[in-house]
Amino acid sequence: MMRLFRRRTAELVCIEFVEIVTSYLDGALPVPDRERFERHFDACPHCELYLLQLRETIELTGQLTVDDIDALHPEARDDLMAAFRSYQSDG
């Protein structure tokens, strides 16, 4: 299995944490990278807060409906579609 990082140090730094947090939440990290991630999480209060906020955001946005979004921000759907189209044309 391929490792995501080839750093010479055993410890993860915050920027790496942010880069792989989605893979961690998806359960897609190889064991050595997951262990580095969790060691960093345990030692860094800033990344701990970031992960907790991300988990809460995922939980809350998973409960939104199209009607909720339209009621709160009528232009949201158009804004999101424009952003998606822009992302697709860039890649």
PDB file as gemmi writes it, atoms N, CA and C in Angstrom:
CRYST1    1.000    1.000    1.000  90.00  90.00  90.00 P 1                      
ATOM      1  N   MET A   1       0.842  -1.176   0.000  1.00  0.00           N  
ATOM      2  CA  MET A   1       0.000   0.000   0.000  1.00  0.00           C  
ATOM      3  C   MET A   1       0.891   1.244   0.000  1.00  0.00           C  
ATOM      4  N   MET A   2       0.544   2.210  -0.833  1.00  0.00           N  
ATOM      5  CA  MET A   2       1.361   3.416  -0.949  1.00  0.00           C  
ATOM      6  C   MET A   2       1.109   4.372   0.217  1.00  0.00           C  
ATOM      7  N   ARG A   3       2.170   4.904   0.761  1.00  0.00           N  
ATOM      8  CA  ARG A   3       2.067   5.904   1.812  1.00  0.00           C  
ATOM      9  C   ARG A   3       1.756   7.252   1.175  1.00  0.00           C  
ATOM     10  N   LEU A   4       0.992   8.070   1.854  1.00  0.00           N  
ATOM     11  CA  LEU A   4       0.651   9.385   1.316  1.00  0.00           C  
ATOM     12  C   LEU A   4       1.805  10.362   1.443  1.00  0.00           C  
ATOM     13  N   PHE A   5       2.665  10.185   2.425  1.00  0.00           N  
ATOM     14  CA  PHE A   5       3.741  11.130   2.672  1.00  0.00           C  
ATOM     15  C   PHE A   5       5.066  10.406   2.722  1.00  0.00           C  
ATOM     16  N   ARG A   6       6.055  11.071   2.210  1.00  0.00           N  
ATOM     17  CA  ARG A   6       7.394  10.492   2.206  1.00  0.00           C  
ATOM     18  C   ARG A   6       8.353  11.351   3.018  1.00  0.00           C  
ATOM     19  N   ARG A   7       7.847  12.031   3.999  1.00  0.00           N  
ATOM     20  CA  ARG A   7       8.675  12.894   4.845  1.00  0.00           C  
ATOM     21  C   ARG A   7       9.663  12.043   5.628  1.00  0.00           C  
ATOM     22  N   ARG A   8      10.782  12.649   5.924  1.00  0.00           N  
ATOM     23  CA  ARG A   8      11.806  11.936   6.689  1.00  0.00           C  
ATOM     24  C   ARG A   8      11.493  11.948   8.187  1.00  0.00           C  
ATOM     25  N   THR A   9      10.663  12.883   8.622  1.00  0.00           N  
ATOM     26  CA  THR A   9      10.331  12.936  10.042  1.00  0.00           C  
ATOM     27  C   THR A   9       9.104  12.077  10.322  1.00  0.00           C  
ATOM     28  N   ALA A  10       9.042  11.568  11.516  1.00  0.00           N  
ATOM     29  CA  ALA A  10       7.924  10.709  11.890  1.00  0.00           C  
ATOM     30  C   ALA A  10       6.683  11.516  12.250  1.00  0.00           C  
ATOM     31  N   GLU A  11       6.874  12.779  12.595  1.00  0.00           N  
ATOM     32  CA  GLU A  11       5.753  13.573  13.066  1.00  0.00           C  
ATOM     33  C   GLU A  11       5.085  14.347  11.932  1.00  0.00           C  
ATOM     34  N   LEU A  12       3.788  14.395  12.000  1.00  0.00           N  
ATOM     35  CA  LEU A  12       2.976  15.136  11.052  1.00  0.00           C  
ATOM     36  C   LEU A  12       2.978  16.608  11.453  1.00  0.00           C  
ATOM     37  N   VAL A  13       2.954  17.506  10.485  1.00  0.00           N  
ATOM     38  CA  VAL A  13       2.834  18.931  10.777  1.00  0.00           C  
ATOM     39  C   VAL A  13       1.424  19.373  10.409  1.00  0.00           C  
ATOM     40  N   CYS A  14       1.012  20.537  10.911  1.00  0.00           N  
ATOM     41  CA  CYS A  14      -0.377  20.984  10.758  1.00  0.00           C  
ATOM     42  C   CYS A  14      -0.834  21.039   9.304  1.00  0.00           C  
ATOM     43  N   ILE A  15       0.004  21.517   8.410  1.00  0.00           N  
ATOM     44  CA  ILE A  15      -0.418  21.617   7.007  1.00  0.00           C  
ATOM     45  C   ILE A  15      -0.707  20.243   6.424  1.00  0.00           C  
ATOM     46  N   GLU A  16       0.055  19.238   6.806  1.00  0.00           N  
ATOM     47  CA  GLU A  16      -0.224  17.869   6.350  1.00  0.00           C  
ATOM     48  C   GLU A  16      -1.542  17.379   6.936  1.00  0.00           C  
ATOM     49  N   PHE A  17      -1.779  17.717   8.196  1.00  0.00           N  
ATOM     50  CA  PHE A  17      -3.017  17.335   8.868  1.00  0.00           C  
ATOM     51  C   PHE A  17      -4.215  17.823   8.055  1.00  0.00           C  
ATOM     52  N   VAL A  18      -4.171  19.100   7.682  1.00  0.00           N  
ATOM     53  CA  VAL A  18      -5.278  19.699   6.931  1.00  0.00           C  
ATOM     54  C   VAL A  18      -5.420  19.031   5.561  1.00  0.00           C  
ATOM     55  N   GLU A  19      -4.299  18.685   4.946  1.00  0.00           N  
ATOM     56  CA  GLU A  19      -4.334  18.081   3.614  1.00  0.00           C  
ATOM     57  C   GLU A  19      -4.931  16.678   3.600  1.00  0.00           C  
ATOM     58  N   ILE A  20      -4.810  15.946   4.706  1.00  0.00           N  
ATOM     59  CA  ILE A  20      -5.280  14.552   4.694  1.00  0.00           C  
ATOM     60  C   ILE A  20      -6.497  14.306   5.577  1.00  0.00           C  
ATOM     61  N   VAL A  21      -7.063  15.361   6.155  1.00  0.00           N  
ATOM     62  CA  VAL A  21      -8.174  15.180   7.085  1.00  0.00           C  
ATOM     63  C   VAL A  21      -9.365  14.483   6.421  1.00  0.00           C  
ATOM     64  N   THR A  22      -9.650  14.783   5.173  1.00  0.00           N  
ATOM     65  CA  THR A  22     -10.771  14.142   4.486  1.00  0.00           C  
ATOM     66  C   THR A  22     -10.526  12.647   4.318  1.00  0.00           C  
ATOM     67  N   SER A  23      -9.303  12.287   3.959  1.00  0.00           N  
ATOM     68  CA  SER A  23      -8.972  10.858   3.842  1.00  0.00           C  
ATOM     69  C   SER A  23      -9.115  10.164   5.184  1.00  0.00           C  
ATOM     70  N   TYR A  24      -8.730  10.861   6.256  1.00  0.00           N  
ATOM     71  CA  TYR A  24      -8.877  10.294   7.594  1.00  0.00           C  
ATOM     72  C   TYR A  24     -10.352  10.043   7.901  1.00  0.00           C  
ATOM     73  N   LEU A  25     -11.185  11.045   7.659  1.00  0.00           N  
ATOM     74  CA  LEU A  25     -12.613  10.916   7.959  1.00  0.00           C  
ATOM     75  C   LEU A  25     -13.268   9.840   7.098  1.00  0.00           C  
ATOM     76  N   ASP A  26     -12.762   9.642   5.890  1.00  0.00           N  
ATOM     77  CA  ASP A  26     -13.296   8.607   5.001  1.00  0.00           C  
ATOM     78  C   ASP A  26     -12.757   7.216   5.334  1.00  0.00           C  
ATOM     79  N   GLY A  27     -11.792   7.134   6.263  1.00  0.00           N  
ATOM     80  CA  GLY A  27     -11.195   5.848   6.604  1.00  0.00           C  
ATOM     81  C   GLY A  27     -10.259   5.334   5.524  1.00  0.00           C  
ATOM     82  N   ALA A  28      -9.692   6.253   4.730  1.00  0.00           N  
ATOM     83  CA  ALA A  28      -8.879   5.857   3.585  1.00  0.00           C  
ATOM     84  C   ALA A  28      -7.371   5.971   3.812  1.00  0.00           C  
ATOM     85  N   LEU A  29      -6.945   6.348   5.003  1.00  0.00           N  
ATOM     86  CA  LEU A  29      -5.509   6.473   5.263  1.00  0.00           C  
ATOM     87  C   LEU A  29      -4.878   5.118   5.552  1.00  0.00           C  
ATOM     88  N   PRO A  30      -3.712   4.879   4.990  1.00  0.00           N  
ATOM     89  CA  PRO A  30      -2.967   3.681   5.380  1.00  0.00           C  
ATOM     90  C   PRO A  30      -2.649   3.760   6.883  1.00  0.00           C  
ATOM     91  N   VAL A  31      -2.498   2.617   7.523  1.00  0.00           N  
ATOM     92  CA  VAL A  31      -2.294   2.564   8.973  1.00  0.00           C  
ATOM     93  C   VAL A  31      -1.168   3.484   9.461  1.00  0.00           C  
ATOM     94  N   PRO A  32       0.015   3.480   8.840  1.00  0.00           N  
ATOM     95  CA  PRO A  32       1.079   4.364   9.354  1.00  0.00           C  
ATOM     96  C   PRO A  32       0.704   5.851   9.306  1.00  0.00           C  
ATOM     97  N   ASP A  33       0.014   6.267   8.233  1.00  0.00           N  
ATOM     98  CA  ASP A  33      -0.395   7.669   8.131  1.00  0.00           C  
ATOM     99  C   ASP A  33      -1.510   7.986   9.120  1.00  0.00           C  
ATOM    100  N   ARG A  34      -2.421   7.036   9.319  1.00  0.00           N  
ATOM    101  CA  ARG A  34      -3.489   7.245  10.298  1.00  0.00           C  
ATOM    102  C   ARG A  34      -2.898   7.401  11.705  1.00  0.00           C  
ATOM    103  N   GLU A  35      -1.896   6.591  12.018  1.00  0.00           N  
ATOM    104  CA  GLU A  35      -1.265   6.681  13.334  1.00  0.00           C  
ATOM    105  C   GLU A  35      -0.555   8.026  13.508  1.00  0.00           C  
ATOM    106  N   ARG A  36       0.134   8.495  12.467  1.00  0.00           N  
ATOM    107  CA  ARG A  36       0.775   9.823  12.527  1.00  0.00           C  
ATOM    108  C   ARG A  36      -0.284  10.911  12.706  1.00  0.00           C  
ATOM    109  N   PHE A  37      -1.376  10.789  11.971  1.00  0.00           N  
ATOM    110  CA  PHE A  37      -2.470  11.749  12.052  1.00  0.00           C  
ATOM    111  C   PHE A  37      -3.016  11.807  13.480  1.00  0.00           C  
ATOM    112  N   GLU A  38      -3.288  10.654  14.059  1.00  0.00           N  
ATOM    113  CA  GLU A  38      -3.866  10.594  15.402  1.00  0.00           C  
ATOM    114  C   GLU A  38      -2.890  11.077  16.466  1.00  0.00           C  
ATOM    115  N   ARG A  39      -1.595  10.819  16.297  1.00  0.00           N  
ATOM    116  CA  ARG A  39      -0.609  11.363  17.241  1.00  0.00           C  
ATOM    117  C   ARG A  39      -0.616  12.886  17.193  1.00  0.00           C  
ATOM    118  N   HIS A  40      -0.687  13.431  15.993  1.00  0.00           N  
ATOM    119  CA  HIS A  40      -0.721  14.885  15.857  1.00  0.00           C  
ATOM    120  C   HIS A  40      -2.003  15.446  16.467  1.00  0.00           C  
ATOM    121  N   PHE A  41      -3.114  14.812  16.165  1.00  0.00           N  
ATOM    122  CA  PHE A  41      -4.412  15.222  16.710  1.00  0.00           C  
ATOM    123  C   PHE A  41      -4.379  15.257  18.237  1.00  0.00           C  
ATOM    124  N   ASP A  42      -3.791  14.242  18.833  1.00  0.00           N  
ATOM    125  CA  ASP A  42      -3.712  14.167  20.298  1.00  0.00           C  
ATOM    126  C   ASP A  42      -2.835  15.258  20.900  1.00  0.00           C  
ATOM    127  N   ALA A  43      -1.858  15.739  20.136  1.00  0.00           N  
ATOM    128  CA  ALA A  43      -0.881  16.689  20.678  1.00  0.00           C  
ATOM    129  C   ALA A  43      -1.146  18.144  20.286  1.00  0.00           C  
ATOM    130  N   CYS A  44      -1.988  18.388  19.298  1.00  0.00           N  
ATOM    131  CA  CYS A  44      -2.170  19.749  18.774  1.00  0.00           C  
ATOM    132  C   CYS A  44      -3.603  20.234  19.007  1.00  0.00           C  
ATOM    133  N   PRO A  45      -3.798  21.151  19.944  1.00  0.00           N  
ATOM    134  CA  PRO A  45      -5.164  21.613  20.227  1.00  0.00           C  
ATOM    135  C   PRO A  45      -5.802  22.349  19.047  1.00  0.00           C  
ATOM    136  N   HIS A  46      -4.996  22.957  18.200  1.00  0.00           N  
ATOM    137  CA  HIS A  46      -5.543  23.686  17.045  1.00  0.00           C  
ATOM    138  C   HIS A  46      -6.122  22.718  16.020  1.00  0.00           C  
ATOM    139  N   CYS A  47      -5.395  21.661  15.740  1.00  0.00           N  
ATOM    140  CA  CYS A  47      -5.879  20.660  14.796  1.00  0.00           C  
ATOM    141  C   CYS A  47      -7.032  19.855  15.397  1.00  0.00           C  
ATOM    142  N   GLU A  48      -7.000  19.656  16.695  1.00  0.00           N  
ATOM    143  CA  GLU A  48      -8.117  18.989  17.362  1.00  0.00           C  
ATOM    144  C   GLU A  48      -9.395  19.803  17.152  1.00  0.00           C  
ATOM    145  N   LEU A  49      -9.310  21.105  17.355  1.00  0.00           N  
ATOM    146  CA  LEU A  49     -10.464  21.988  17.162  1.00  0.00           C  
ATOM    147  C   LEU A  49     -10.904  21.966  15.701  1.00  0.00           C  
ATOM    148  N   TYR A  50      -9.948  22.010  14.779  1.00  0.00           N  
ATOM    149  CA  TYR A  50     -10.256  21.975  13.349  1.00  0.00           C  
ATOM    150  C   TYR A  50     -11.035  20.705  13.002  1.00  0.00           C  
ATOM    151  N   LEU A  51     -10.568  19.564  13.492  1.00  0.00           N  
ATOM    152  CA  LEU A  51     -11.236  18.299  13.205  1.00  0.00           C  
ATOM    153  C   LEU A  51     -12.637  18.272  13.817  1.00  0.00           C  
ATOM    154  N   LEU A  52     -12.777  18.751  15.028  1.00  0.00           N  
ATOM    155  CA  LEU A  52     -14.098  18.782  15.666  1.00  0.00           C  
ATOM    156  C   LEU A  52     -15.056  19.686  14.890  1.00  0.00           C  
ATOM    157  N   GLN A  53     -14.569  20.846  14.437  1.00  0.00           N  
ATOM    158  CA  GLN A  53     -15.407  21.752  13.649  1.00  0.00           C  
ATOM    159  C   GLN A  53     -15.797  21.120  12.322  1.00  0.00           C  
ATOM    160  N   LEU A  54     -14.866  20.429  11.697  1.00  0.00           N  
ATOM    161  CA  LEU A  54     -15.158  19.779  10.427  1.00  0.00           C  
ATOM    162  C   LEU A  54     -16.199  18.676  10.607  1.00  0.00           C  
ATOM    163  N   ARG A  55     -16.061  17.891  11.655  1.00  0.00           N  
ATOM    164  CA  ARG A  55     -17.055  16.836  11.924  1.00  0.00           C  
ATOM    165  C   ARG A  55     -18.436  17.439  12.171  1.00  0.00           C  
ATOM    166  N   GLU A  56     -18.486  18.532  12.920  1.00  0.00           N  
ATOM    167  CA  GLU A  56     -19.769  19.183  13.188  1.00  0.00           C  
ATOM    168  C   GLU A  56     -20.366  19.752  11.901  1.00  0.00           C  
ATOM    169  N   THR A  57     -19.539  20.351  11.069  1.00  0.00           N  
ATOM    170  CA  THR A  57     -20.015  20.888   9.795  1.00  0.00           C  
ATOM    171  C   THR A  57     -20.603  19.783   8.929  1.00  0.00           C  
ATOM    172  N   ILE A  58     -19.906  18.654   8.862  1.00  0.00           N  
ATOM    173  CA  ILE A  58     -20.397  17.515   8.077  1.00  0.00           C  
ATOM    174  C   ILE A  58     -21.737  17.038   8.628  1.00  0.00           C  
ATOM    175  N   GLU A  59     -21.821  16.937   9.932  1.00  0.00           N  
ATOM    176  CA  GLU A  59     -23.072  16.477  10.545  1.00  0.00           C  
ATOM    177  C   GLU A  59     -24.220  17.446  10.251  1.00  0.00           C  
ATOM    178  N   LEU A  60     -23.966  18.735  10.421  1.00  0.00           N  
ATOM    179  CA  LEU A  60     -25.024  19.724  10.224  1.00  0.00           C  
ATOM    180  C   LEU A  60     -25.423  19.867   8.760  1.00  0.00           C  
ATOM    181  N   THR A  61     -24.456  19.875   7.866  1.00  0.00           N  
ATOM    182  CA  THR A  61     -24.797  20.035   6.454  1.00  0.00           C  
ATOM    183  C   THR A  61     -25.461  18.790   5.898  1.00  0.00           C  
ATOM    184  N   GLY A  62     -25.213  17.670   6.509  1.00  0.00           N  
ATOM    185  CA  GLY A  62     -25.892  16.453   6.085  1.00  0.00           C  
ATOM    186  C   GLY A  62     -27.372  16.480   6.394  1.00  0.00           C  
ATOM    187  N   GLN A  63     -27.795  17.402   7.244  1.00  0.00           N  
ATOM    188  CA  GLN A  63     -29.195  17.519   7.622  1.00  0.00           C  
ATOM    189  C   GLN A  63     -29.931  18.597   6.823  1.00  0.00           C  
ATOM    190  N   LEU A  64     -29.206  19.368   6.018  1.00  0.00           N  
ATOM    191  CA  LEU A  64     -29.829  20.417   5.228  1.00  0.00           C  
ATOM    192  C   LEU A  64     -30.601  19.832   4.057  1.00  0.00           C  
ATOM    193  N   THR A  65     -31.695  20.475   3.738  1.00  0.00           N  
ATOM    194  CA  THR A  65     -32.441  20.118   2.539  1.00  0.00           C  
ATOM    195  C   THR A  65     -32.343  21.276   1.555  1.00  0.00           C  
ATOM    196  N   VAL A  66     -32.725  21.028   0.331  1.00  0.00           N  
ATOM    197  CA  VAL A  66     -32.728  22.092  -0.676  1.00  0.00           C  
ATOM    198  C   VAL A  66     -33.634  23.232  -0.217  1.00  0.00           C  
ATOM    199  N   ASP A  67     -34.767  22.910   0.384  1.00  0.00           N  
ATOM    200  CA  ASP A  67     -35.682  23.952   0.863  1.00  0.00           C  
ATOM    201  C   ASP A  67     -35.039  24.801   1.951  1.00  0.00           C  
ATOM    202  N   ASP A  68     -34.252  24.164   2.847  1.00  0.00           N  
ATOM    203  CA  ASP A  68     -33.550  24.922   3.891  1.00  0.00           C  
ATOM    204  C   ASP A  68     -32.599  25.934   3.275  1.00  0.00           C  
ATOM    205  N   ILE A  69     -31.847  25.475   2.297  1.00  0.00           N  
ATOM    206  CA  ILE A  69     -30.863  26.351   1.659  1.00  0.00           C  
ATOM    207  C   ILE A  69     -31.572  27.473   0.919  1.00  0.00           C  
ATOM    208  N   ASP A  70     -32.622  27.141   0.162  1.00  0.00           N  
ATOM    209  CA  ASP A  70     -33.356  28.165  -0.577  1.00  0.00           C  
ATOM    210  C   ASP A  70     -33.964  29.210   0.359  1.00  0.00           C  
ATOM    211  N   ALA A  71     -34.446  28.775   1.518  1.00  0.00           N  
ATOM    212  CA  ALA A  71     -35.053  29.707   2.466  1.00  0.00           C  
ATOM    213  C   ALA A  71     -34.007  30.632   3.090  1.00  0.00           C  
ATOM    214  N   LEU A  72     -32.833  30.106   3.374  1.00  0.00           N  
ATOM    215  CA  LEU A  72     -31.787  30.906   4.011  1.00  0.00           C  
ATOM    216  C   LEU A  72     -31.042  31.797   3.033  1.00  0.00           C  
ATOM    217  N   HIS A  73     -30.851  31.302   1.838  1.00  0.00           N  
ATOM    218  CA  HIS A  73     -30.041  32.034   0.859  1.00  0.00           C  
ATOM    219  C   HIS A  73     -30.543  31.673  -0.540  1.00  0.00           C  
ATOM    220  N   PRO A  74     -31.517  32.439  -1.044  1.00  0.00           N  
ATOM    221  CA  PRO A  74     -32.139  32.066  -2.326  1.00  0.00           C  
ATOM    222  C   PRO A  74     -31.159  31.916  -3.491  1.00  0.00           C  
ATOM    223  N   GLU A  75     -30.033  32.628  -3.458  1.00  0.00           N  
ATOM    224  CA  GLU A  75     -29.073  32.545  -4.554  1.00  0.00           C  
ATOM    225  C   GLU A  75     -28.083  31.391  -4.379  1.00  0.00           C  
ATOM    226  N   ALA A  76     -28.162  30.669  -3.290  1.00  0.00           N  
ATOM    227  CA  ALA A  76     -27.163  29.641  -2.970  1.00  0.00           C  
ATOM    228  C   ALA A  76     -27.038  28.584  -4.053  1.00  0.00           C  
ATOM    229  N   ARG A  77     -28.149  28.106  -4.550  1.00  0.00           N  
ATOM    230  CA  ARG A  77     -28.086  27.049  -5.561  1.00  0.00           C  
ATOM    231  C   ARG A  77     -27.337  27.529  -6.803  1.00  0.00           C  
ATOM    232  N   ASP A  78     -27.663  28.741  -7.258  1.00  0.00           N  
ATOM    233  CA  ASP A  78     -26.972  29.285  -8.429  1.00  0.00           C  
ATOM    234  C   ASP A  78     -25.489  29.502  -8.136  1.00  0.00           C  
ATOM    235  N   ASP A  79     -25.174  29.996  -6.943  1.00  0.00           N  
ATOM    236  CA  ASP A  79     -23.774  30.217  -6.553  1.00  0.00           C  
ATOM    237  C   ASP A  79     -23.004  28.901  -6.524  1.00  0.00           C  
ATOM    238  N   LEU A  80     -23.612  27.865  -5.951  1.00  0.00           N  
ATOM    239  CA  LEU A  80     -22.956  26.563  -5.869  1.00  0.00           C  
ATOM    240  C   LEU A  80     -22.764  25.950  -7.253  1.00  0.00           C  
ATOM    241  N   MET A  81     -23.761  26.063  -8.101  1.00  0.00           N  
ATOM    242  CA  MET A  81     -23.639  25.516  -9.452  1.00  0.00           C  
ATOM    243  C   MET A  81     -22.556  26.259 -10.238  1.00  0.00           C  
ATOM    244  N   ALA A  82     -22.469  27.588 -10.083  1.00  0.00           N  
ATOM    245  CA  ALA A  82     -21.430  28.360 -10.765  1.00  0.00           C  
ATOM    246  C   ALA A  82     -20.048  27.943 -10.273  1.00  0.00           C  
ATOM    247  N   ALA A  83     -19.913  27.753  -8.972  1.00  0.00           N  
ATOM    248  CA  ALA A  83     -18.641  27.315  -8.409  1.00  0.00           C  
ATOM    249  C   ALA A  83     -18.274  25.929  -8.925  1.00  0.00           C  
ATOM    250  N   PHE A  84     -19.227  25.033  -8.999  1.00  0.00           N  
ATOM    251  CA  PHE A  84     -18.993  23.689  -9.487  1.00  0.00           C  
ATOM    252  C   PHE A  84     -18.569  23.716 -10.955  1.00  0.00           C  
ATOM    253  N   ARG A  85     -19.270  24.492 -11.765  1.00  0.00           N  
ATOM    254  CA  ARG A  85     -18.910  24.597 -13.194  1.00  0.00           C  
ATOM    255  C   ARG A  85     -17.518  25.163 -13.362  1.00  0.00           C  
ATOM    256  N   SER A  86     -17.177  26.162 -12.556  1.00  0.00           N  
ATOM    257  CA  SER A  86     -15.848  26.762 -12.614  1.00  0.00           C  
ATOM    258  C   SER A  86     -14.785  25.743 -12.228  1.00  0.00           C  
ATOM    259  N   TYR A  87     -15.046  24.969 -11.189  1.00  0.00           N  
ATOM    260  CA  TYR A  87     -14.107  23.937 -10.736  1.00  0.00           C  
ATOM    261  C   TYR A  87     -13.899  22.896 -11.834  1.00  0.00           C  
ATOM    262  N   GLN A  88     -14.994  22.475 -12.469  1.00  0.00           N  
ATOM    263  CA  GLN A  88     -14.886  21.462 -13.512  1.00  0.00           C  
ATOM    264  C   GLN A  88     -14.089  21.979 -14.711  1.00  0.00           C  
ATOM    265  N   SER A  89     -14.278  23.234 -15.067  1.00  0.00           N  
ATOM    266  CA  SER A  89     -13.567  23.769 -16.227  1.00  0.00           C  
ATOM    267  C   SER A  89     -12.089  24.016 -15.933  1.00  0.00           C  
ATOM    268  N   ASP A  90     -11.733  24.188 -14.648  1.00  0.00           N  
ATOM    269  CA  ASP A  90     -10.332  24.395 -14.263  1.00  0.00           C  
ATOM    270  C   ASP A  90      -9.559  23.082 -14.259  1.00  0.00           C  
ATOM    271  N   GLY A  91     -10.236  21.973 -14.009  1.00  0.00           N  
ATOM    272  CA  GLY A  91      -9.544  20.695 -13.853  1.00  0.00           C  
ATOM    273  C   GLY A  91      -9.529  19.941 -15.080  1.00  0.00           C  
TER     274      GLY A  91                                                      
END                                                                             
